[in-house]
Amino acid sequence: MTSPWFLPFAYLIISTYTYSLAEFLLLGGTLQGWWNEQRVWMFKRTTSYLFAIIDSISKLLGLSKSAFVITSKVAEEDVSERYEKEIMEFGTSSPIFTTIIATLALINLFSLVGGLKKVFIDMKLEMTEQPLLYKLSSVVL
């Protein structure tokens, strides 16, 4: 944490998630239900713009035309039970959906490994310059 601009952003992120969790719990939800909502929101947020860009480019190139497909909305008893138990169900798996999620997961994994590698290599190189306690506290924050 070398920049003082870290604190406002950290405060904003923590307060947003705390408020969201408190609101969800006060309205009768559970911690697992809130966590599932956060995950679904992340999927929607990351995939909606990607699909919109792909759709727009394919329309501009004349590769596809939009078609409205009616899907069945029948609610079965076991689906209703899973909903009441707050168990996530994504339905049939689509190869494009699986590919996007796998790509995002790999990007996150490589970013985590690269960040940890940078932190520990920098810590090893700067170990002689700074006390260990100070460096470890900056890793935690």
C-alpha positions in Angstrom: 0.0 0.0 0.0 2.2 2.8 -1.2 -0.5 5.1 -2.6 -2.9 7.0 -0.3 -5.6 6.5 -3.0 -5.9 2.9 -1.9 -7.9 3.8 1.2 -10.9 5.5 -0.5 -11.3 2.6 -3.0 -10.9 0.0 -0.2 -13.5 1.9 1.9 -15.9 2.1 -1.1 -15.6 -1.6 -1.9 -16.0 -2.8 1.7 -18.9 -0.5 2.5 -20.8 -1.5 -0.7 -20.5 -5.2 0.0 -21.3 -4.7 3.7 -24.4 -2.7 2.9 -25.5 -5.2 0.3 -25.1 -8.1 2.7 -26.9 -6.3 5.6 -29.8 -5.3 3.2 -30.1 -8.9 2.0 -30.1 -10.4 5.5 -32.6 -7.8 6.8 -35.0 -8.8 4.0 -34.9 -12.4 5.1 -32.2 -13.8 2.9 -29.3 -16.0 4.0 -25.6 -15.7 3.7 -25.5 -18.4 1.1 -28.3 -16.7 -0.9 -26.4 -13.4 -0.9 -23.2 -15.1 -2.0 -25.1 -16.8 -4.9 -26.6 -13.4 -5.9 -23.1 -11.9 -6.0 -21.8 -14.7 -8.2 -24.7 -14.4 -10.6 -24.3 -10.7 -10.8 -20.6 -11.1 -11.6 -21.5 -13.6 -14.4 -24.1 -11.2 -15.8 -21.7 -8.2 -15.6 -18.8 -9.9 -17.3 -20.7 -11.8 -20.0 -23.4 -9.3 -21.0 -20.9 -6.8 -22.6 -19.0 -9.6 -24.3 -22.1 -11.1 -25.9 -23.3 -7.6 -26.9 -20.0 -6.9 -28.7 -20.0 -10.3 -30.4 -23.6 -9.8 -31.5 -23.0 -6.3 -32.7 -19.9 -7.2 -34.7 -21.7 -10.3 -36.3 -24.6 -8.0 -37.3 -22.3 -5.4 -38.8 -20.6 -8.1 -40.8 -23.9 -9.7 -41.8 -23.1 -13.0 -40.2 -26.2 -13.3 -38.1 -29.7 -12.1 -37.8 -31.6 -11.7 -34.5 -34.3 -14.2 -33.8 -36.7 -14.4 -30.9 -37.0 -17.9 -29.5 -39.7 -18.8 -27.0 -38.5 -21.0 -24.2 -40.5 -23.1 -21.8 -41.2 -21.6 -18.5 -42.6 -24.7 -16.8 -41.7 -24.9 -13.1 -41.3 -28.4 -12.0 -41.5 -29.5 -8.4 -37.8 -30.4 -8.0 -36.8 -27.1 -9.6 -39.0 -25.3 -7.1 -37.5 -27.2 -4.2 -33.9 -26.3 -5.3 -35.0 -22.7 -5.5 -36.4 -22.7 -2.0 -33.1 -24.3 -0.7 -31.1 -21.6 -2.6 -29.2 -24.1 -4.7 -27.9 -22.6 -7.9 -28.9 -24.2 -11.2 -27.6 -23.0 -14.5 -29.6 -25.4 -16.7 -28.1 -27.0 -19.7 -24.5 -26.2 -20.2 -23.6 -24.2 -23.2 -20.1 -24.6 -24.7 -19.8 -20.8 -25.2 -20.9 -20.1 -21.6 -18.4 -22.8 -20.3 -15.6 -21.3 -22.4 -16.2 -17.8 -21.1 -16.3 -18.9 -17.5 -13.2 -21.0 -17.9 -11.4 -18.1 -19.6 -12.3 -15.7 -16.8 -11.2 -18.3 -14.2 -7.8 -18.8 -15.9 -7.3 -15.0 -16.2 -8.0 -14.7 -12.4 -5.7 -17.6 -11.6 -2.8 -16.2 -13.7 -3.3 -12.8 -12.2 -3.2 -14.2 -8.7 -0.1 -16.3 -9.3 1.6 -13.3 -11.0 0.7 -11.0 -8.2 1.9 -13.4 -5.5 5.1 -14.0 -7.4 5.7 -10.3 -7.7 5.0 -9.7 -4.0 7.3 -12.5 -2.8 10.1 -11.7 -5.2 10.0 -8.0 -4.3 9.9 -9.0 -0.6 12.9 -11.2 -1.1 14.8 -8.4 -2.9 13.9 -5.7 -0.5 14.3 -7.8 2.6 17.7 -6.2 3.3 16.3 -2.7 2.9 13.2 -2.9 5.2 12.3 -4.7 8.3 10.3 -7.9 7.8 7.4 -6.8 10.0 6.8 -3.7 7.9 6.9 -5.7 4.6 4.6 -8.4 5.9 2.1 -5.8 7.0 2.0 -4.3 3.5 1.3 -7.7 2.0 -1.6 -8.2 4.4 -3.2 -4.8 3.5 
